[in-house]
Every structure is written in C-alpha cells, then in structure tokens.
Amino acid sequence: MKYGFVIIGGGIQGCATAWQLADAGEDVLLLEGGEIASGASGGFGRRGVRANRRDLRELPLMRSAYRLWPELDERLGIGTGYERTGGLFLIEQEATGTRGGLVAAQAHAATQNRFGIRTEVIGRDRLLELEPAVGPAVRAALHCPLDGTADHTAATKAFAEAARRRGATLREGCHVTSLERSGDRITAVHTAQDEGFEVGTAVLLLNNTGAADLLRRNLGIELPVWRTFPQALRVIPTDGPPMSHLIGHDHRPVSLKPLPDGSVMVSGGWRGRWNAGLQRGEIVEEHVRGNLRTAYEVYPCLEDAELAVADAGTPESCSADGIPVIDRVPGSANAWVGTGWAGHGFAIAPAVAESLASWLRTGTRPDDLTPFSLARFGPAPHGRPAVTDPA
Ligand SMILES: Cc1cc2nc3c(=O)[nH]c(=O)nc-3n(C[C@H](O)[C@H](O)[C@H](O)COP(=O)(O)OP(=O)(O)OC[C@H]3O[C@@H](n4cnc5c(N)ncnc54)[C@H](O)[C@@H]3O)c2cc1C
C-alpha cells in the first residue's frame, strides 16, 4: 500500500500532525507500535499548557498554542480536557543562579510580554488572593493568566479520532523497524509484523524516544538526543487540591497541577530509571520522597496528603540544548523528524503540527520552526550533507 504521508508514532505529535494533514485533504497513514497515547502522551494526570518561563525560542509556538487550544474541542469534535487555569511561577529567593529570583522577575515578564505571552509580576499579597494556601517562604510570582492544563491522553486520542474521521488511516501494533532508501528518498517503511508501506510524498519520524534509534540503525545518523523517565506522583490531600493554578517554581524542582478528581499531580524534573529486566522505566524511592518534600515545602498542607500513584514508566526524549529537534533528516529529501521535547512537548504540539503540516505541504519552513533545526548543533553534525527542499 502507498500513502502520501507516512507518520511513525501515535503520541500527541504524530496524531496532531496526522489530523492537520488529513484535514487539508492529504493521504495519511499513521503507524503506532503500541497503542495511541501509550508513550509520553499517555499515563495518569494532566499536562501543563504553559508559556511561563519556557525557553524563549519556543514562545512563538506557544503563542500559537494559546490560540489553538481553546478551539480544539470544537474543531476536533471531541473533548481535550483543556482548561485555562492560569499559571504561577513561584519565587522565594532574591537571586537564583544567574537567571532567576526576584531580581530577574521584571525582566522575564517584560520579555514574555514582548513575545505576546501575557505576564505580570505579583507580590505576596496578590498571590495569597489567588493561592491562599501557598507556603510562607514564597515572596512573589510570575503570573501568566493564559496558561492552563489539558488531559493529555484525551487530547491525543481526540486528535487521532478526528484524523480518522478526516480520512487518515491509523494502525496500532505496527512497530516500524526499517526505512527503505533509494538515493536521497525514503521509499518505504517496514514493520516488525513484516508489513511494508510505500511512501509517496514524505515520512515523518514523530516517534519521540524511538526516532534516534531508527535513524541510527537505518541511516547511520546520530541525533544529539537521549531518553529519560520523568517521575509523576498523584497525591490525595485531605481537603481537596490546595491550589487552583498550574504551579511551577523558580528554584525548587516541583510542578503541581490540581486534578479533576480532587487529587494533585506532583512532578517537576525528578527522574526514574530504566529497568532492563522489566524493559520499562521504574521509580526511585529516594526521588519520590524528594519530590513529595519539595511539594509540601511550597504547599505545607500537602504534608498529610496520601501518595496514591508513583510512576516513571513513560519515556521522554531530551536534547543537548533543552529544546526539540524539528527538522528534515540530514541527507534526505523526504524524511522529517521531531524529537527531544525535553519534558515540555505537549503544550506546543497543536502549534508544531500546524507549522509542520504547512512546511510539508508548501516546501517552506515556517519561521517558528527555524530555532529547532539540527544546524544549531554545528556544521554538518551528522556526516551527511543536507539537500534542498523538493518543492
Ligand atoms: C510525566 C510527564 C510529565 C510531562 N509534563 C508535561 C507538561 O506539563 N507540559 C508539556 O508540555 N509536556 C509535558 N511532558 C512532555 C510531553 O508529554 C511530551 O513531550 C509529549 O507527549 C511527546 O509527544 P510525542 O508524540 O512526541 O511522543 P510520545 O507520546 O512518546 O509518542 C511516540 C509514540 O511513538 C511510538 N513509537 C516509538 N517507536 C516506534 C516505532 N519504531 N514504530 C511505531 N511506533 C513507535 C511509541 O509507542 C509512542 O506511542 C511530560 C511528560 C511526562 C512523561
């Protein structure tokens, strides 16, 4: 079978891009090795849709994401669980390293506002009006009223279902093992189930932690990315979630999200580890304790909360400079890769998909994807010369 666009990976990136392309009338096949939303786009809880203190190179995408998220339920015809809760980045210290603390807050707010991300610095009195249970050490916050959260599993499945309705073919249990190449084009992909699919226009490696391996084994290309296992906890406070906003912190590794069932998701940079025997990520007890401690240092009433879930099973890709790689594969005229999301690839996914689909259909890279080029890692880093766009 031959398809115009073959997408590898059924997470939020693959499904959102499949929907964009199918909605534009393109012929799309998406191949997912497990089930839709079984990677980083799956699992319990919610994901932050956050611009606050995001890498500046991602802010143009995030401004588009602010526009897209509130429209999605209606455009997809299925709920994504998106909610505009507002986001707070809590500050305790006068100065944190070279980039944070009270001394840096106004500069961060001004910069984010210049990128179209509404941001204000608020003092403790105003903060207590918004978040009465926040701990005594917190002195101020960066407030982004348009930040929020969404149900990542629901959103990914909503994109998948909407893509299907627009005519895309989505296949689960199809693990891509090889890419067939002729000259500078990928002509077909093959799966572990011994199926082959011809590629008409382009193939997209949107399979997150699987992308680097596929490129290394098939094309000898090394991407500057690796895999980690983010830790996420669900705790049940005695009196319901003490916060109503998406919460981040200036110097403590903690992120807090109120969940609809009255529990709280606790994450924020703590990691699990790979268990080779089980072939999956697992928690590290000490990191669970550390993450809980940071949570109640910020919200003291969480000290009595009951730990209900601790998970580090879903892998995520990271890159050498902390922002993703979204680019044409070096030396290939018709293969694209998106990976290295570094723990914040969910919020921008609708905007990435919109821009990536435009690039694929017009042959011109949109400006908001320029920062994610592989060229930023140095000249010809992967040993193969880039070729010009086919269009
Ligand atoms: C605990 C946790 C908390 C997070 N919090 C946030 C947050 O608050 N805000 C935010 O913006 N982001 C957050 N992220 C990051 C975000 O979830 C990810 O960046 C995003 O989901 C990546 O989407 P994806 O589609 O690229 O990858 P995935 O969802 O991992 O999808 C890739 C898919 O490809 C499939 N696959 C792999 N190899 C192959 C192959 N060879 N053939 C076929 N299929 C293959 C996998 O099975 C998988 O389903 C968090 C991540 C985690 C794990």
PDBQT file of the ligand as one rigid body, heavy atoms in Angstrom, charges set to zero:
ROOT
HETATM    1  C1  LIG A 401       5.382  12.600  33.449  1.00  0.00    +0.000 C 
HETATM    2  C2  LIG A 401       5.451  13.595  32.327  1.00  0.00    +0.000 A 
HETATM    3  C3  LIG A 401       5.022  14.907  32.537  1.00  0.00    +0.000 A 
HETATM    4  C4  LIG A 401       5.048  15.827  31.485  1.00  0.00    +0.000 A 
HETATM    5  N1  LIG A 401       4.566  17.105  31.691  1.00  0.00    +0.000 NA
HETATM    6  C5  LIG A 401       4.449  17.947  30.635  1.00  0.00    +0.000 A 
HETATM    7  C6  LIG A 401       3.800  19.206  30.792  1.00  0.00    +0.000 A 
HETATM    8  O1  LIG A 401       3.327  19.546  31.886  1.00  0.00    +0.000 OA
HETATM    9  N2  LIG A 401       3.696  20.017  29.698  1.00  0.00    +0.000 N 
HETATM   10  C7  LIG A 401       4.200  19.663  28.479  1.00  0.00    +0.000 A 
HETATM   11  O2  LIG A 401       4.096  20.451  27.532  1.00  0.00    +0.000 OA
HETATM   12  N3  LIG A 401       4.820  18.462  28.316  1.00  0.00    +0.000 NA
HETATM   13  C8  LIG A 401       4.943  17.615  29.349  1.00  0.00    +0.000 A 
HETATM   14  N4  LIG A 401       5.551  16.392  29.186  1.00  0.00    +0.000 N 
HETATM   15  C9  LIG A 401       6.169  16.073  27.883  1.00  0.00    +0.000 C 
HETATM   16  C10 LIG A 401       5.152  15.650  26.861  1.00  0.00    +0.000 C 
HETATM   17  O3  LIG A 401       4.228  14.736  27.424  1.00  0.00    +0.000 OA
HETATM   18  C11 LIG A 401       5.896  15.011  25.678  1.00  0.00    +0.000 C 
HETATM   19  O4  LIG A 401       6.866  15.921  25.206  1.00  0.00    +0.000 OA
HETATM   20  C12 LIG A 401       4.950  14.694  24.535  1.00  0.00    +0.000 C 
HETATM   21  O5  LIG A 401       3.865  13.906  24.991  1.00  0.00    +0.000 OA
HETATM   22  C13 LIG A 401       5.715  13.966  23.421  1.00  0.00    +0.000 C 
HETATM   23  O6  LIG A 401       4.777  13.586  22.448  1.00  0.00    +0.000 OA
HETATM   24  P1  LIG A 401       5.227  12.638  21.243  1.00  0.00    +0.000 P 
HETATM   25  O7  LIG A 401       4.039  12.407  20.400  1.00  0.00    +0.000 OA
HETATM   26  O8  LIG A 401       6.440  13.199  20.589  1.00  0.00    +0.000 OA
HETATM   27  O9  LIG A 401       5.748  11.315  21.952  1.00  0.00    +0.000 OA
HETATM   28  P2  LIG A 401       5.013  10.027  22.566  1.00  0.00    +0.000 P 
HETATM   29  O10 LIG A 401       3.762  10.360  23.239  1.00  0.00    +0.000 OA
HETATM   30  O11 LIG A 401       6.066   9.304  23.342  1.00  0.00    +0.000 OA
HETATM   31  O12 LIG A 401       4.610   9.194  21.276  1.00  0.00    +0.000 OA
HETATM   32  C14 LIG A 401       5.557   8.498  20.497  1.00  0.00    +0.000 C 
HETATM   33  C15 LIG A 401       4.903   7.204  20.079  1.00  0.00    +0.000 C 
HETATM   34  O13 LIG A 401       5.753   6.554  19.141  1.00  0.00    +0.000 OA
HETATM   35  C16 LIG A 401       5.613   5.161  19.325  1.00  0.00    +0.000 C 
HETATM   36  N5  LIG A 401       6.789   4.541  18.723  1.00  0.00    +0.000 N 
HETATM   37  C17 LIG A 401       8.084   4.604  19.126  1.00  0.00    +0.000 A 
HETATM   38  N6  LIG A 401       8.893   3.956  18.260  1.00  0.00    +0.000 NA
HETATM   39  C18 LIG A 401       8.075   3.477  17.279  1.00  0.00    +0.000 A 
HETATM   40  C19 LIG A 401       8.321   2.738  16.104  1.00  0.00    +0.000 A 
HETATM   41  N7  LIG A 401       9.569   2.372  15.756  1.00  0.00    +0.000 N 
HETATM   42  N8  LIG A 401       7.266   2.402  15.321  1.00  0.00    +0.000 NA
HETATM   43  C20 LIG A 401       6.000   2.781  15.649  1.00  0.00    +0.000 A 
HETATM   44  N9  LIG A 401       5.720   3.492  16.763  1.00  0.00    +0.000 NA
HETATM   45  C21 LIG A 401       6.752   3.853  17.558  1.00  0.00    +0.000 A 
HETATM   46  C22 LIG A 401       5.509   4.982  20.833  1.00  0.00    +0.000 C 
HETATM   47  O14 LIG A 401       4.839   3.764  21.153  1.00  0.00    +0.000 OA
HETATM   48  C23 LIG A 401       4.720   6.218  21.234  1.00  0.00    +0.000 C 
HETATM   49  O15 LIG A 401       3.326   5.956  21.379  1.00  0.00    +0.000 OA
HETATM   50  C24 LIG A 401       5.555  15.445  30.217  1.00  0.00    +0.000 A 
HETATM   51  C25 LIG A 401       5.994  14.135  30.008  1.00  0.00    +0.000 A 
HETATM   52  C26 LIG A 401       5.926  13.206  31.044  1.00  0.00    +0.000 A 
HETATM   53  C27 LIG A 401       6.366  11.791  30.773  1.00  0.00    +0.000 C 
ENDROOT
TORSDOF 0
